[in-house]
Amino acid sequence: MNDQELLRYSRQILLPYVDVAGQEKIIHSRVLVIGMGGLGSPVAMYLAAAGVGHLVLCDFDQVDLSNLQRQIVHSTDSIGLPKVESARQALNKLNPNVKITAIEEKLSLEQLDEQMQLADIVIDASDNFETRFTINEYSFKHQTPLVSGAAIKMEGQLSIFNQTKDSPCYRCLYKDDGGELAMTCSENGVLAPLVGIVGSMQALEALKLIVGFGNSLDGRLLLFDAFSMEWRQMKLKKDPECPVCQSDHASEN
C-alpha cells in the first residue's frame, strides 16, 4: 500500500483484527455482486469504500425514478442508465482505486460459472428465487462463500453459506419459491432504510470473511423486524435430502 491508501483505510487498519495484513487481503480480493438494487447499492458502496480491489457488478436493468427511494448508489441524473453503469460511475467517484467490472446483462450459466470461479465471495442481492437458487447452485459447485440477503415490506433476513460439505446451503433453507417471501418490492413495497440495513450487513459479513475474523452467520439465519425493532436468530441444519448439497450430489462435483 502507498501512503494515500494507508491514510484512506487508516480507521480500518487501526482495528487489531484487520491491521495492515487484513487490509492487504481486502485490496487483493474479488467480490461478485449480483443485483444493483436496494441491497446491492449499499453492498457495493461499502465494499468500494473499504477498498475491495475488484468488484464485479451484474444487473441487466436500467435506473427508474421509482428506484431512487432506496437504491442509493443511483441518482436522479442516472435515470435511464444501466444500473451497473450508474453504479460504476458512483463507485469510481467514491474510490478510484477499486477496479469495477460492470456486466450489463443477465448472466448465462456459462458466464455465472466463470465468474463464480474467479470470485473470492459472491453476494446475492437479487430479488427472485429463481436467481437465488441458481446462484446457490454454482456457489456450492465452486465452494465460493455466499452472502445472502433479502428485504420486503418491514422484514429483512441475512445468512452466510460457506458451501462446505458440513454446512447448509440456501436450498437447505428454502425447498421451493419461498411462498410469501417471493413477493417483490414493486408489488408490496419496502421502507427505504431496511434494504440499507440488510445490504450494509451483507458488506460487513463479506469483509469479515475476506479478512478472516469474528463469527460468521454460516449455519444461522438472522431475521429483522423493522416494525417492532426486533432481531431473531435461527439455526440452520444441513438437509440430507437437499437437491444441491446432499452427499450424492456433492460427490458428483
Secondary structure per residue as TSV (DSSP state, phi and psi in degrees):
chain	resnum	aa	ss	phi	psi
A	1	M	-	360.0	143.7
A	2	N	-	-89.9	178.8
A	3	D	H	-63.0	-37.6
A	4	Q	H	-64.5	-40.1
A	5	E	H	-68.5	-39.3
A	6	L	H	-60.9	-38.1
A	7	L	H	-72.4	-44.6
A	8	R	H	-59.2	-42.5
A	9	Y	T	-102.1	16.9
A	10	S	H	-59.4	-36.7
A	11	R	H	-69.4	-28.1
A	12	Q	H	-78.3	-41.0
A	13	I	H	-63.2	-28.8
A	14	L	T	-64.3	-23.9
A	15	L	S	-71.1	126.2
A	16	P	T	-61.5	-27.2
A	17	Y	T	-88.7	1.5
A	18	V	T	-110.0	-68.0
A	19	D	H	57.6	-172.5
A	20	V	H	-66.5	-39.3
A	21	A	H	-63.3	-41.9
A	22	G	H	-67.0	-38.7
A	23	Q	H	-65.6	-35.4
A	24	E	H	-62.4	-39.3
A	25	K	H	-62.5	-41.7
A	26	I	H	-62.8	-45.4
A	27	I	H	-63.4	-31.6
A	28	H	T	-97.0	11.5
A	29	S	-	-92.7	157.6
A	30	R	E	-127.4	122.6
A	31	V	E	-121.3	130.5
A	32	L	E	-96.9	121.3
A	33	V	E	-114.5	117.2
A	34	I	E	-105.5	108.5
A	35	G	-	110.8	120.2
A	36	M	-	-114.5	45.1
A	37	G	S	-103.1	-136.6
A	38	G	T	-63.6	-38.6
A	39	L	T	-82.7	-45.0
A	40	G	H	-63.3	-28.4
A	41	S	H	-61.6	-58.7
A	42	P	H	-67.0	-32.3
A	43	V	H	-56.7	-54.0
A	44	A	H	-65.1	-40.2
A	45	M	H	-66.1	-44.3
A	46	Y	H	-72.0	-35.7
A	47	L	H	-69.0	-38.8
A	48	A	H	-65.1	-44.3
A	49	A	H	-62.4	-35.5
A	50	A	H	-75.5	-14.6
A	51	G	T	101.6	16.5
A	52	V	-	-54.1	127.0
A	53	G	S	-65.5	-36.4
A	54	H	E	-141.9	116.3
A	55	L	E	-107.7	126.5
A	56	V	E	-107.3	114.4
A	57	L	E	-106.3	128.6
A	58	C	E	-124.4	124.4
A	59	D	-	-169.8	139.2
A	60	F	-	-107.0	6.7
A	61	D	-	-94.3	166.1
A	62	Q	B	-111.1	156.4
A	63	V	-	-71.1	129.2
A	64	D	-	-119.8	154.9
A	65	L	G	-55.0	-38.1
A	66	S	G	-69.1	-14.6
A	67	N	G	-74.7	-27.0
A	68	L	T	-70.1	-15.3
A	69	Q	T	-64.5	-25.3
A	70	R	T	-139.5	-19.3
A	71	Q	-	-92.6	81.8
A	72	I	T	-74.1	-9.3
A	73	V	T	-76.2	-16.9
A	74	H	-	-100.6	159.4
A	75	S	-	-132.8	173.3
A	76	T	G	-57.6	-37.0
A	77	D	G	-67.7	-15.3
A	78	S	G	-87.0	-8.1
A	79	I	T	-55.9	127.9
A	80	G	T	96.2	-18.2
A	81	L	S	-79.3	152.4
A	82	P	B	-58.3	140.3
A	83	K	H	-60.3	-37.7
A	84	V	H	-68.1	-32.5
A	85	E	H	-72.6	-43.0
A	86	S	H	-58.2	-45.1
A	87	A	H	-65.4	-41.8
A	88	R	H	-58.6	-44.6
A	89	Q	H	-62.7	-44.1
A	90	A	H	-66.4	-41.1
A	91	L	H	-71.7	-33.7
A	92	N	H	-63.7	-34.9
A	93	K	H	-71.3	-35.8
A	94	L	H	-70.2	-45.4
A	95	N	-	-152.0	96.5
A	96	P	T	-68.4	-8.3
A	97	N	T	-78.2	-15.4
A	98	V	S	-88.2	130.9
A	99	K	E	-80.3	130.2
A	100	I	E	-117.0	123.5
A	101	T	E	-108.6	118.1
A	102	A	E	-105.5	119.4
A	103	I	E	-109.8	105.7
A	104	E	-	-94.6	59.9
A	105	E	S	-167.9	162.0
A	106	K	-	-74.2	124.2
A	107	L	-	-63.8	131.7
A	108	S	-	-71.4	166.8
A	109	L	H	-62.5	-34.4
A	110	E	H	-67.4	-41.5
A	111	Q	H	-66.8	-42.8
A	112	L	H	-61.9	-41.5
A	113	D	H	-59.4	-44.9
A	114	E	H	-65.6	-48.1
A	115	Q	H	-64.6	-35.3
A	116	M	H	-67.3	-34.5
A	117	Q	H	-66.6	-35.6
A	118	L	H	-79.9	-26.1
A	119	A	-	-80.5	146.3
A	120	D	S	-81.6	-33.4
A	121	I	E	-147.2	145.7
A	122	V	E	-116.8	137.2
A	123	I	E	-114.0	119.3
A	124	D	E	-87.9	105.2
A	125	A	-	-117.6	29.4
A	126	S	-	-82.8	179.8
A	127	D	S	-131.9	22.0
A	128	N	S	-148.7	152.0
A	129	F	H	-72.9	-30.8
A	130	E	H	-59.4	-46.1
A	131	T	H	-66.0	-42.8
A	132	R	H	-61.5	-41.9
A	133	F	H	-64.3	-40.7
A	134	T	H	-67.5	-43.1
A	135	I	H	-58.7	-45.3
A	136	N	H	-60.9	-43.0
A	137	E	H	-60.4	-45.6
A	138	Y	H	-78.1	-28.7
A	139	S	H	-63.5	-42.9
A	140	F	H	-66.9	-41.0
A	141	K	H	-55.5	-41.8
A	142	H	H	-102.4	4.2
A	143	Q	T	53.0	40.8
A	144	T	-	-90.3	118.3
A	145	P	-	-54.5	135.5
A	146	L	E	-113.1	125.4
A	147	V	E	-104.0	112.8
A	148	S	E	-111.8	133.5
A	149	G	E	-140.6	156.2
A	150	A	E	-154.1	150.9
A	151	A	E	-152.7	136.8
A	152	I	E	-154.8	143.6
A	153	K	B	53.0	-109.2
A	154	M	T	-122.3	21.9
A	155	E	E	-126.1	138.7
A	156	G	E	-133.8	159.4
A	157	Q	E	-147.5	156.5
A	158	L	E	-151.5	139.8
A	159	S	E	-156.7	164.7
A	160	I	E	-120.7	137.1
A	161	F	E	-123.8	105.7
A	162	N	-	-75.5	-11.9
A	163	Q	-	60.2	37.7
A	164	T	-	-96.3	169.6
A	165	K	T	-67.4	-18.8
A	166	D	T	-100.7	-10.1
A	167	S	S	-106.8	153.2
A	168	P	-	-71.4	158.7
A	169	C	-	-113.0	179.3
A	170	Y	H	-62.4	-34.3
A	171	R	H	-73.1	-16.4
A	172	C	H	-69.6	-27.7
A	173	L	H	-83.5	-44.2
A	174	Y	-	-122.1	122.3
A	175	K	S	-86.5	-25.5
A	176	D	S	-133.9	-145.1
A	177	D	S	-83.1	5.9
A	178	G	-	82.7	3.9
A	179	G	G	59.4	-119.5
A	180	E	G	-64.4	-26.3
A	181	L	G	-69.1	-13.3
A	182	A	G	-78.3	-3.2
A	183	M	-	-64.7	153.2
A	184	T	-	-109.0	160.3
A	185	C	H	-63.3	-34.2
A	186	S	H	-66.4	-24.7
A	187	E	H	-94.0	-29.6
A	188	N	H	-127.5	-9.6
A	189	G	-	83.8	163.6
A	190	V	B	-160.5	141.4
A	191	L	-	-78.8	132.6
A	192	A	H	-50.9	-50.7
A	193	P	H	-66.0	-18.8
A	194	L	H	-61.3	-47.4
A	195	V	H	-66.3	-29.4
A	196	G	H	-65.6	-39.8
A	197	I	H	-64.2	-50.5
A	198	V	H	-66.3	-45.6
A	199	G	H	-62.4	-39.4
A	200	S	H	-64.3	-37.6
A	201	M	H	-71.7	-31.0
A	202	Q	H	-62.6	-43.6
A	203	A	H	-63.2	-40.6
A	204	L	H	-61.5	-46.8
A	205	E	H	-64.7	-36.2
A	206	A	H	-63.2	-43.7
A	207	L	H	-65.3	-38.5
A	208	K	H	-61.7	-41.0
A	209	L	H	-66.5	-41.1
A	210	I	H	-63.1	-48.4
A	211	V	H	-77.5	-37.9
A	212	G	T	92.8	51.0
A	213	F	-	-137.9	163.6
A	214	G	S	73.7	-179.2
A	215	N	-	-100.1	124.4
A	216	S	-	-85.2	172.2
A	217	L	-	-89.1	17.0
A	218	D	B	-61.3	125.6
A	219	G	T	82.9	6.9
A	220	R	E	-136.0	147.2
A	221	L	E	-117.8	122.2
A	222	L	E	-99.1	125.5
A	223	L	E	-116.1	135.9
A	224	F	E	-126.0	125.9
A	225	D	E	-106.8	103.3
A	226	A	T	-69.8	-25.1
A	227	F	T	-66.4	-44.2
A	228	S	T	-100.1	-5.2
A	229	M	T	55.2	51.3
A	230	E	E	-122.5	139.5
A	231	W	E	-108.1	138.0
A	232	R	E	-128.5	155.5
A	233	Q	E	-133.0	135.4
A	234	M	E	-122.1	141.8
A	235	K	E	-85.2	136.2
A	236	L	-	-104.9	137.7
A	237	K	-	-113.3	148.7
A	238	K	-	-67.5	130.2
A	239	D	-	-86.8	115.9
A	240	P	T	-64.4	-14.0
A	241	E	T	-108.7	14.2
A	242	C	-	-61.3	131.1
A	243	P	T	-71.0	-10.5
A	244	V	T	-104.3	-52.4
A	245	C	T	-111.5	4.8
A	246	Q	S	-66.2	159.1
A	247	S	H	-56.0	-41.1
A	248	D	H	-63.8	-44.4
A	249	H	H	-68.3	-42.7
A	250	A	H	-60.7	-36.7
A	251	S	H	-65.7	-25.0
A	252	E	H	-72.3	-24.3
A	253	N	-	-89.0	360.0
